[in-house]
Amino acid sequence: VQLVESGGGLVQPGGSLRLSCAASGFTFSRYAMSWYRQAPGKERELVAFISSAGGTTNYADSVKGRFTISRDNAKNTVYLQMNSLNPEDTAVYYCKAQLFRVTYWGQGTQVTVSS
């Protein structure tokens, strides 16, 4: 089983990034997917959630209207489009797959928002 995040990097305030998480080794289309983030000295927090078929999405209040989660079950990939980034969005971003009590995590990708 693998979840591989990509797309992180350094971006200026107000900028955009799109994160990707490529899955392999399990039946991706059966799993709900989420993006989490963890900033230095803080607990890991849920950023966005998408159901297995993509019909349901939820967002943390801090990212509503700025971030969009989506998935392509044909490509076994989940995305996080991040717009209007601000320094408070700086963190390591992780994707998570979950089906009942089975959970898989990726290794994370660093997002740094700074001028």
CNS distance restraints for C-alpha pairs under 8 A (distance, minus, plus):
assign (resid   1 and name CA) (resid  23 and name CA) 7.61 0.50 0.50
assign (resid   1 and name CA) (resid  24 and name CA) 5.69 0.50 0.50
assign (resid   1 and name CA) (resid  25 and name CA) 4.20 0.50 0.50
assign (resid   1 and name CA) (resid  26 and name CA) 6.24 0.50 0.50
assign (resid   1 and name CA) (resid 104 and name CA) 7.82 0.50 0.50
assign (resid   2 and name CA) (resid  22 and name CA) 7.84 0.50 0.50
assign (resid   2 and name CA) (resid  23 and name CA) 5.66 0.50 0.50
assign (resid   2 and name CA) (resid  24 and name CA) 5.21 0.50 0.50
assign (resid   2 and name CA) (resid  25 and name CA) 6.29 0.50 0.50
assign (resid   2 and name CA) (resid 104 and name CA) 7.98 0.50 0.50
assign (resid   2 and name CA) (resid 106 and name CA) 7.02 0.50 0.50
assign (resid   3 and name CA) (resid  21 and name CA) 6.15 0.50 0.50
assign (resid   3 and name CA) (resid  22 and name CA) 5.58 0.50 0.50
assign (resid   3 and name CA) (resid  23 and name CA) 4.61 0.50 0.50
assign (resid   3 and name CA) (resid  24 and name CA) 6.67 0.50 0.50
assign (resid   3 and name CA) (resid  95 and name CA) 7.27 0.50 0.50
assign (resid   3 and name CA) (resid  96 and name CA) 7.87 0.50 0.50
assign (resid   3 and name CA) (resid 104 and name CA) 7.50 0.50 0.50
assign (resid   3 and name CA) (resid 105 and name CA) 6.44 0.50 0.50
assign (resid   3 and name CA) (resid 106 and name CA) 4.53 0.50 0.50
assign (resid   3 and name CA) (resid 107 and name CA) 7.39 0.50 0.50
assign (resid   4 and name CA) (resid  20 and name CA) 7.94 0.50 0.50
assign (resid   4 and name CA) (resid  21 and name CA) 5.24 0.50 0.50
assign (resid   4 and name CA) (resid  22 and name CA) 5.17 0.50 0.50
assign (resid   4 and name CA) (resid  23 and name CA) 6.58 0.50 0.50
assign (resid   4 and name CA) (resid 106 and name CA) 5.61 0.50 0.50
assign (resid   4 and name CA) (resid 107 and name CA) 6.75 0.50 0.50
assign (resid   4 and name CA) (resid 108 and name CA) 7.71 0.50 0.50
assign (resid   5 and name CA) (resid  19 and name CA) 6.93 0.50 0.50
assign (resid   5 and name CA) (resid  20 and name CA) 5.51 0.50 0.50
assign (resid   5 and name CA) (resid  21 and name CA) 4.23 0.50 0.50
assign (resid   5 and name CA) (resid  22 and name CA) 6.51 0.50 0.50
assign (resid   5 and name CA) (resid  94 and name CA) 7.09 0.50 0.50
assign (resid   5 and name CA) (resid  95 and name CA) 7.00 0.50 0.50
assign (resid   5 and name CA) (resid 106 and name CA) 6.47 0.50 0.50
assign (resid   5 and name CA) (resid 107 and name CA) 7.04 0.50 0.50
assign (resid   5 and name CA) (resid 108 and name CA) 5.95 0.50 0.50
assign (resid   5 and name CA) (resid 109 and name CA) 5.91 0.50 0.50
assign (resid   6 and name CA) (resid  19 and name CA) 5.73 0.50 0.50
assign (resid   6 and name CA) (resid  20 and name CA) 5.26 0.50 0.50
assign (resid   6 and name CA) (resid  21 and name CA) 6.40 0.50 0.50
assign (resid   6 and name CA) (resid 109 and name CA) 6.13 0.50 0.50
assign (resid   7 and name CA) (resid  17 and name CA) 6.96 0.50 0.50
assign (resid   7 and name CA) (resid  18 and name CA) 5.92 0.50 0.50
assign (resid   7 and name CA) (resid  19 and name CA) 4.53 0.50 0.50
assign (resid   7 and name CA) (resid  20 and name CA) 6.16 0.50 0.50
assign (resid   7 and name CA) (resid 109 and name CA) 7.37 0.50 0.50
assign (resid   8 and name CA) (resid  17 and name CA) 7.07 0.50 0.50
assign (resid   8 and name CA) (resid  18 and name CA) 7.61 0.50 0.50
assign (resid   8 and name CA) (resid  19 and name CA) 6.23 0.50 0.50
assign (resid   8 and name CA) (resid 109 and name CA) 5.42 0.50 0.50
assign (resid   8 and name CA) (resid 110 and name CA) 5.31 0.50 0.50
assign (resid   8 and name CA) (resid 111 and name CA) 4.91 0.50 0.50
assign (resid   8 and name CA) (resid 112 and name CA) 7.90 0.50 0.50
assign (resid   9 and name CA) (resid 109 and name CA) 7.95 0.50 0.50
assign (resid   9 and name CA) (resid 110 and name CA) 6.10 0.50 0.50
assign (resid   9 and name CA) (resid 111 and name CA) 5.00 0.50 0.50
assign (resid   9 and name CA) (resid 112 and name CA) 6.07 0.50 0.50
assign (resid  10 and name CA) (resid 111 and name CA) 6.17 0.50 0.50
assign (resid  10 and name CA) (resid 112 and name CA) 4.75 0.50 0.50
assign (resid  10 and name CA) (resid 113 and name CA) 5.89 0.50 0.50
assign (resid  10 and name CA) (resid 114 and name CA) 7.08 0.50 0.50
assign (resid  11 and name CA) (resid  15 and name CA) 6.03 0.50 0.50
assign (resid  11 and name CA) (resid  16 and name CA) 7.21 0.50 0.50
assign (resid  11 and name CA) (resid  17 and name CA) 7.67 0.50 0.50
assign (resid  11 and name CA) (resid  85 and name CA) 8.00 0.50 0.50
assign (resid  11 and name CA) (resid 111 and name CA) 7.80 0.50 0.50
assign (resid  11 and name CA) (resid 112 and name CA) 6.30 0.50 0.50
assign (resid  11 and name CA) (resid 113 and name CA) 4.98 0.50 0.50
assign (resid  11 and name CA) (resid 114 and name CA) 6.29 0.50 0.50
assign (resid  11 and name CA) (resid 115 and name CA) 7.64 0.50 0.50
assign (resid  12 and name CA) (resid  85 and name CA) 7.65 0.50 0.50
assign (resid  12 and name CA) (resid  86 and name CA) 7.85 0.50 0.50
assign (resid  12 and name CA) (resid 113 and name CA) 5.43 0.50 0.50
assign (resid  12 and name CA) (resid 114 and name CA) 5.06 0.50 0.50
assign (resid  12 and name CA) (resid 115 and name CA) 5.00 0.50 0.50
assign (resid  13 and name CA) (resid  84 and name CA) 7.02 0.50 0.50
assign (resid  13 and name CA) (resid  85 and name CA) 5.42 0.50 0.50
assign (resid  13 and name CA) (resid  86 and name CA) 4.81 0.50 0.50
assign (resid  13 and name CA) (resid  87 and name CA) 6.54 0.50 0.50
assign (resid  13 and name CA) (resid 113 and name CA) 5.80 0.50 0.50
assign (resid  13 and name CA) (resid 114 and name CA) 6.03 0.50 0.50
assign (resid  13 and name CA) (resid 115 and name CA) 6.46 0.50 0.50
assign (resid  14 and name CA) (resid  83 and name CA) 7.09 0.50 0.50
assign (resid  14 and name CA) (resid  84 and name CA) 4.22 0.50 0.50
assign (resid  14 and name CA) (resid  85 and name CA) 4.91 0.50 0.50
assign (resid  14 and name CA) (resid  86 and name CA) 6.21 0.50 0.50
assign (resid  15 and name CA) (resid  83 and name CA) 6.18 0.50 0.50
assign (resid  15 and name CA) (resid  84 and name CA) 5.49 0.50 0.50
assign (resid  15 and name CA) (resid  85 and name CA) 5.48 0.50 0.50
assign (resid  16 and name CA) (resid  81 and name CA) 7.51 0.50 0.50
assign (resid  16 and name CA) (resid  82 and name CA) 5.39 0.50 0.50
assign (resid  16 and name CA) (resid  83 and name CA) 4.39 0.50 0.50
assign (resid  16 and name CA) (resid  84 and name CA) 6.21 0.50 0.50
assign (resid  16 and name CA) (resid  85 and name CA) 6.19 0.50 0.50
assign (resid  17 and name CA) (resid  81 and name CA) 6.17 0.50 0.50
assign (resid  17 and name CA) (resid  82 and name CA) 5.24 0.50 0.50
assign (resid  17 and name CA) (resid  83 and name CA) 6.73 0.50 0.50
assign (resid  18 and name CA) (resid  79 and name CA) 6.81 0.50 0.50
assign (resid  18 and name CA) (resid  80 and name CA) 5.56 0.50 0.50
assign (resid  18 and name CA) (resid  81 and name CA) 4.39 0.50 0.50
assign (resid  18 and name CA) (resid  82 and name CA) 5.90 0.50 0.50
assign (resid  19 and name CA) (resid  79 and name CA) 5.50 0.50 0.50
assign (resid  19 and name CA) (resid  80 and name CA) 4.98 0.50 0.50
assign (resid  19 and name CA) (resid  81 and name CA) 6.41 0.50 0.50
assign (resid  19 and name CA) (resid  82 and name CA) 7.87 0.50 0.50
assign (resid  20 and name CA) (resid  77 and name CA) 6.67 0.50 0.50
assign (resid  20 and name CA) (resid  78 and name CA) 5.83 0.50 0.50
assign (resid  20 and name CA) (resid  79 and name CA) 4.53 0.50 0.50
assign (resid  20 and name CA) (resid  80 and name CA) 6.53 0.50 0.50
assign (resid  21 and name CA) (resid  77 and name CA) 5.43 0.50 0.50
assign (resid  21 and name CA) (resid  78 and name CA) 5.22 0.50 0.50
assign (resid  21 and name CA) (resid  79 and name CA) 6.31 0.50 0.50
assign (resid  21 and name CA) (resid  95 and name CA) 6.48 0.50 0.50
assign (resid  21 and name CA) (resid 106 and name CA) 7.88 0.50 0.50
assign (resid  22 and name CA) (resid  75 and name CA) 7.89 0.50 0.50
assign (resid  22 and name CA) (resid  76 and name CA) 5.99 0.50 0.50
assign (resid  22 and name CA) (resid  77 and name CA) 4.53 0.50 0.50
assign (resid  22 and name CA) (resid  78 and name CA) 6.78 0.50 0.50
assign (resid  23 and name CA) (resid  28 and name CA) 6.73 0.50 0.50
assign (resid  23 and name CA) (resid  76 and name CA) 5.40 0.50 0.50
assign (resid  23 and name CA) (resid  77 and name CA) 6.01 0.50 0.50
assign (resid  24 and name CA) (resid  28 and name CA) 7.43 0.50 0.50
assign (resid  24 and name CA) (resid  76 and name CA) 7.15 0.50 0.50
assign (resid  27 and name CA) (resid  31 and name CA) 7.25 0.50 0.50
assign (resid  28 and name CA) (resid  52 and name CA) 7.95 0.50 0.50
assign (resid  28 and name CA) (resid  73 and name CA) 6.76 0.50 0.50
assign (resid  28 and name CA) (resid  76 and name CA) 5.76 0.50 0.50
assign (resid  29 and name CA) (resid  52 and name CA) 5.62 0.50 0.50
assign (resid  29 and name CA) (resid  53 and name CA) 6.74 0.50 0.50
assign (resid  29 and name CA) (resid  73 and name CA) 5.47 0.50 0.50
assign (resid  29 and name CA) (resid  76 and name CA) 7.33 0.50 0.50
assign (resid  30 and name CA) (resid  52 and name CA) 5.41 0.50 0.50
assign (resid  30 and name CA) (resid  53 and name CA) 7.74 0.50 0.50
assign (resid  30 and name CA) (resid  99 and name CA) 7.07 0.50 0.50
assign (resid  31 and name CA) (resid  51 and name CA) 7.33 0.50 0.50
assign (resid  31 and name CA) (resid  52 and name CA) 4.99 0.50 0.50
assign (resid  31 and name CA) (resid  97 and name CA) 5.82 0.50 0.50
assign (resid  31 and name CA) (resid  98 and name CA) 5.33 0.50 0.50
assign (resid  31 and name CA) (resid  99 and name CA) 5.07 0.50 0.50
assign (resid  32 and name CA) (resid  49 and name CA) 7.45 0.50 0.50
assign (resid  32 and name CA) (resid  50 and name CA) 5.92 0.50 0.50
assign (resid  32 and name CA) (resid  51 and name CA) 4.48 0.50 0.50
assign (resid  32 and name CA) (resid  52 and name CA) 4.37 0.50 0.50
assign (resid  32 and name CA) (resid  97 and name CA) 5.82 0.50 0.50
assign (resid  32 and name CA) (resid  98 and name CA) 5.35 0.50 0.50
assign (resid  32 and name CA) (resid  99 and name CA) 6.45 0.50 0.50
assign (resid  33 and name CA) (resid  49 and name CA) 5.91 0.50 0.50
assign (resid  33 and name CA) (resid  50 and name CA) 5.41 0.50 0.50
assign (resid  33 and name CA) (resid  51 and name CA) 6.45 0.50 0.50
assign (resid  33 and name CA) (resid  52 and name CA) 6.98 0.50 0.50
assign (resid  33 and name CA) (resid  78 and name CA) 7.25 0.50 0.50
assign (resid  33 and name CA) (resid  95 and name CA) 7.05 0.50 0.50
assign (resid  33 and name CA) (resid  96 and name CA) 5.61 0.50 0.50
assign (resid  33 and name CA) (resid  97 and name CA) 4.66 0.50 0.50
assign (resid  33 and name CA) (resid  98 and name CA) 6.39 0.50 0.50
assign (resid  34 and name CA) (resid  46 and name CA) 7.36 0.50 0.50
assign (resid  34 and name CA) (resid  47 and name CA) 7.42 0.50 0.50
assign (resid  34 and name CA) (resid  48 and name CA) 5.53 0.50 0.50
assign (resid  34 and name CA) (resid  49 and name CA) 4.28 0.50 0.50
assign (resid  34 and name CA) (resid  50 and name CA) 6.19 0.50 0.50
assign (resid  34 and name CA) (resid  95 and name CA) 5.61 0.50 0.50
assign (resid  34 and name CA) (resid  96 and name CA) 5.11 0.50 0.50
assign (resid  34 and name CA) (resid  97 and name CA) 6.58 0.50 0.50
assign (resid  35 and name CA) (resid  46 and name CA) 6.32 0.50 0.50
assign (resid  35 and name CA) (resid  47 and name CA) 5.45 0.50 0.50
assign (resid  35 and name CA) (resid  48 and name CA) 5.24 0.50 0.50
assign (resid  35 and name CA) (resid  49 and name CA) 6.52 0.50 0.50
assign (resid  35 and name CA) (resid  80 and name CA) 7.55 0.50 0.50
assign (resid  35 and name CA) (resid  93 and name CA) 6.79 0.50 0.50
assign (resid  35 and name CA) (resid  94 and name CA) 5.62 0.50 0.50
assign (resid  35 and name CA) (resid  95 and name CA) 4.48 0.50 0.50
assign (resid  35 and name CA) (resid  96 and name CA) 6.25 0.50 0.50
assign (resid  36 and name CA) (resid  44 and name CA) 6.50 0.50 0.50
assign (resid  36 and name CA) (resid  45 and name CA) 5.39 0.50 0.50
assign (resid  36 and name CA) (resid  46 and name CA) 4.40 0.50 0.50
assign (resid  36 and name CA) (resid  47 and name CA) 5.02 0.50 0.50
assign (resid  36 and name CA) (resid  48 and name CA) 7.04 0.50 0.50
assign (resid  36 and name CA) (resid  93 and name CA) 5.68 0.50 0.50
assign (resid  36 and name CA) (resid  94 and name CA) 5.09 0.50 0.50
assign (resid  36 and name CA) (resid  95 and name CA) 6.18 0.50 0.50
assign (resid  36 and name CA) (resid  96 and name CA) 7.50 0.50 0.50
assign (resid  37 and name CA) (resid  44 and name CA) 5.47 0.50 0.50
assign (resid  37 and name CA) (resid  45 and name CA) 5.48 0.50 0.50
assign (resid  37 and name CA) (resid  46 and name CA) 6.63 0.50 0.50
assign (resid  37 and name CA) (resid  47 and name CA) 6.65 0.50 0.50
assign (resid  37 and name CA) (resid  91 and name CA) 5.80 0.50 0.50
assign (resid  37 and name CA) (resid  92 and name CA) 5.41 0.50 0.50
assign (resid  37 and name CA) (resid  93 and name CA) 4.26 0.50 0.50
assign (resid  37 and name CA) (resid  94 and name CA) 5.89 0.50 0.50
assign (resid  38 and name CA) (resid  42 and name CA) 6.24 0.50 0.50
assign (resid  38 and name CA) (resid  43 and name CA) 5.95 0.50 0.50
assign (resid  38 and name CA) (resid  44 and name CA) 4.29 0.50 0.50
assign (resid  38 and name CA) (resid  45 and name CA) 6.31 0.50 0.50
assign (resid  38 and name CA) (resid  91 and name CA) 5.19 0.50 0.50
assign (resid  38 and name CA) (resid  92 and name CA) 5.31 0.50 0.50
assign (resid  38 and name CA) (resid  93 and name CA) 6.61 0.50 0.50
assign (resid  39 and name CA) (resid  43 and name CA) 7.28 0.50 0.50
assign (resid  39 and name CA) (resid  44 and name CA) 7.36 0.50 0.50
assign (resid  39 and name CA) (resid  90 and name CA) 6.43 0.50 0.50
assign (resid  39 and name CA) (resid  91 and name CA) 4.19 0.50 0.50
assign (resid  39 and name CA) (resid  92 and name CA) 6.37 0.50 0.50
assign (resid  40 and name CA) (resid  91 and name CA) 7.04 0.50 0.50
assign (resid  46 and name CA) (resid  59 and name CA) 7.92 0.50 0.50
assign (resid  46 and name CA) (resid  60 and name CA) 6.66 0.50 0.50
assign (resid  47 and name CA) (resid  59 and name CA) 5.76 0.50 0.50
assign (resid  47 and name CA) (resid  60 and name CA) 5.12 0.50 0.50
assign (resid  47 and name CA) (resid  63 and name CA) 7.12 0.50 0.50
assign (resid  48 and name CA) (resid  57 and name CA) 7.15 0.50 0.50
assign (resid  48 and name CA) (resid  58 and name CA) 5.55 0.50 0.50
assign (resid  48 and name CA) (resid  59 and name CA) 4.39 0.50 0.50
assign (resid  48 and name CA) (resid  60 and name CA) 6.31 0.50 0.50
assign (resid  48 and name CA) (resid  68 and name CA) 7.86 0.50 0.50
assign (resid  48 and name CA) (resid  69 and name CA) 6.42 0.50 0.50
assign (resid  49 and name CA) (resid  56 and name CA) 7.89 0.50 0.50
assign (resid  49 and name CA) (resid  57 and name CA) 5.31 0.50 0.50
assign (resid  49 and name CA) (resid  58 and name CA) 5.08 0.50 0.50
assign (resid  49 and name CA) (resid  59 and name CA) 6.50 0.50 0.50
assign (resid  49 and name CA) (resid  69 and name CA) 7.07 0.50 0.50
assign (resid  50 and name CA) (resid  54 and name CA) 5.61 0.50 0.50
assign (resid  50 and name CA) (resid  55 and name CA) 7.38 0.50 0.50
assign (resid  50 and name CA) (resid  56 and name CA) 5.60 0.50 0.50
assign (resid  50 and name CA) (resid  57 and name CA) 4.44 0.50 0.50
assign (resid  50 and name CA) (resid  58 and name CA) 6.72 0.50 0.50
assign (resid  50 and name CA) (resid  69 and name CA) 6.76 0.50 0.50
assign (resid  50 and name CA) (resid  70 and name CA) 7.01 0.50 0.50
assign (resid  50 and name CA) (resid  71 and name CA) 7.83 0.50 0.50
assign (resid  51 and name CA) (resid  55 and name CA) 6.21 0.50 0.50
assign (resid  51 and name CA) (resid  56 and name CA) 5.24 0.50 0.50
assign (resid  51 and name CA) (resid  57 and name CA) 6.55 0.50 0.50
assign (resid  53 and name CA) (resid  73 and name CA) 7.90 0.50 0.50
assign (resid  54 and name CA) (resid  70 and name CA) 6.96 0.50 0.50
assign (resid  54 and name CA) (resid  71 and name CA) 6.61 0.50 0.50
assign (resid  57 and name CA) (resid  69 and name CA) 7.28 0.50 0.50
assign (resid  59 and name CA) (resid  63 and name CA) 6.56 0.50 0.50
assign (resid  59 and name CA) (resid  64 and name CA) 5.78 0.50 0.50
assign (resid  60 and name CA) (resid  64 and name CA) 6.30 0.50 0.50
assign (resid  63 and name CA) (resid  67 and name CA) 5.60 0.50 0.50
assign (resid  66 and name CA) (resid  82 and name CA) 6.11 0.50 0.50
assign (resid  66 and name CA) (resid  83 and name CA) 5.10 0.50 0.50
assign (resid  66 and name CA) (resid  84 and name CA) 6.14 0.50 0.50
assign (resid  66 and name CA) (resid  85 and name CA) 7.82 0.50 0.50
assign (resid  67 and name CA) (resid  80 and name CA) 6.69 0.50 0.50
assign (resid  67 and name CA) (resid  81 and name CA) 5.45 0.50 0.50
assign (resid  67 and name CA) (resid  82 and name CA) 4.48 0.50 0.50
assign (resid  67 and name CA) (resid  83 and name CA) 6.03 0.50 0.50
assign (resid  68 and name CA) (resid  80 and name CA) 5.64 0.50 0.50
assign (resid  68 and name CA) (resid  81 and name CA) 5.02 0.50 0.50
assign (resid  68 and name CA) (resid  82 and name CA) 6.63 0.50 0.50
assign (resid  69 and name CA) (resid  78 and name CA) 7.33 0.50 0.50
assign (resid  69 and name CA) (resid  79 and name CA) 5.64 0.50 0.50
assign (resid  69 and name CA) (resid  80 and name CA) 4.59 0.50 0.50
assign (resid  69 and name CA) (resid  81 and name CA) 6.39 0.50 0.50
assign (resid  70 and name CA) (resid  78 and name CA) 5.80 0.50 0.50
assign (resid  70 and name CA) (resid  79 and name CA) 5.23 0.50 0.50
assign (resid  70 and name CA) (resid  80 and name CA) 6.59 0.50 0.50
assign (resid  71 and name CA) (resid  76 and name CA) 7.72 0.50 0.50
assign (resid  71 and name CA) (resid  77 and name CA) 5.77 0.50 0.50
assign (resid  71 and name CA) (resid  78 and name CA) 4.15 0.50 0.50
assign (resid  71 and name CA) (resid  79 and name CA) 5.89 0.50 0.50
assign (resid  72 and name CA) (resid  76 and name CA) 6.04 0.50 0.50
assign (resid  72 and name CA) (resid  77 and name CA) 5.45 0.50 0.50
assign (resid  72 and name CA) (resid  78 and name CA) 6.34 0.50 0.50
assign (resid  73 and name CA) (resid  77 and name CA) 6.47 0.50 0.50
assign (resid  85 and name CA) (resid  89 and name CA) 6.39 0.50 0.50
assign (resid  85 and name CA) (resid 113 and name CA) 6.74 0.50 0.50
assign (resid  86 and name CA) (resid  90 and name CA) 7.64 0.50 0.50
assign (resid  86 and name CA) (resid 113 and name CA) 5.95 0.50 0.50
assign (resid  86 and name CA) (resid 114 and name CA) 7.75 0.50 0.50
assign (resid  87 and name CA) (resid 112 and name CA) 7.30 0.50 0.50
assign (resid  87 and name CA) (resid 113 and name CA) 4.73 0.50 0.50
assign (resid  87 and name CA) (resid 114 and name CA) 5.94 0.50 0.50
assign (resid  88 and name CA) (resid 113 and name CA) 7.70 0.50 0.50
assign (resid  89 and name CA) (resid 111 and name CA) 7.56 0.50 0.50
assign (resid  89 and name CA) (resid 112 and name CA) 7.47 0.50 0.50
assign (resid  89 and name CA) (resid 113 and name CA) 6.72 0.50 0.50
assign (resid  90 and name CA) (resid 110 and name CA) 7.80 0.50 0.50
assign (resid  90 and name CA) (resid 111 and name CA) 5.40 0.50 0.50
assign (resid  90 and name CA) (resid 112 and name CA) 4.58 0.50 0.50
assign (resid  90 and name CA) (resid 113 and name CA) 5.46 0.50 0.50
assign (resid  91 and name CA) (resid 110 and name CA) 6.05 0.50 0.50
assign (resid  91 and name CA) (resid 111 and name CA) 5.52 0.50 0.50
assign (resid  91 and name CA) (resid 112 and name CA) 6.60 0.50 0.50
assign (resid  92 and name CA) (resid 108 and name CA) 5.82 0.50 0.50
assign (resid  92 and name CA) (resid 109 and name CA) 5.36 0.50 0.50
assign (resid  92 and name CA) (resid 110 and name CA) 4.32 0.50 0.50
assign (resid  92 and name CA) (resid 111 and name CA) 5.98 0.50 0.50
assign (resid  93 and name CA) (resid 108 and name CA) 5.21 0.50 0.50
assign (resid  93 and name CA) (resid 109 and name CA) 5.26 0.50 0.50
assign (resid  93 and name CA) (resid 110 and name CA) 6.20 0.50 0.50
assign (resid  93 and name CA) (resid 111 and name CA) 6.99 0.50 0.50
assign (resid  94 and name CA) (resid 105 and name CA) 6.96 0.50 0.50
assign (resid  94 and name CA) (resid 106 and name CA) 5.76 0.50 0.50
assign (resid  94 and name CA) (resid 107 and name CA) 6.57 0.50 0.50
assign (resid  94 and name CA) (resid 108 and name CA) 4.37 0.50 0.50
assign (resid  94 and name CA) (resid 109 and name CA) 6.63 0.50 0.50
assign (resid  95 and name CA) (resid 105 and name CA) 5.96 0.50 0.50
assign (resid  95 and name CA) (resid 106 and name CA) 5.49 0.50 0.50
assign (resid  95 and name CA) (resid 108 and name CA) 7.15 0.50 0.50
assign (resid  96 and name CA) (resid 103 and name CA) 6.92 0.50 0.50
assign (resid  96 and name CA) (resid 104 and name CA) 5.59 0.50 0.50
assign (resid  96 and name CA) (resid 105 and name CA) 4.59 0.50 0.50
assign (resid  96 and name CA) (resid 106 and name CA) 6.47 0.50 0.50
assign (resid  97 and name CA) (resid 103 and name CA) 5.58 0.50 0.50
assign (resid  97 and name CA) (resid 104 and name CA) 5.09 0.50 0.50
assign (resid  97 and name CA) (resid 105 and name CA) 6.55 0.50 0.50
assign (resid  98 and name CA) (resid 102 and name CA) 5.60 0.50 0.50
assign (resid  98 and name CA) (resid 103 and name CA) 4.50 0.50 0.50
assign (resid  98 and name CA) (resid 104 and name CA) 6.56 0.50 0.50
assign (resid  99 and name CA) (resid 103 and name CA) 6.66 0.50 0.50
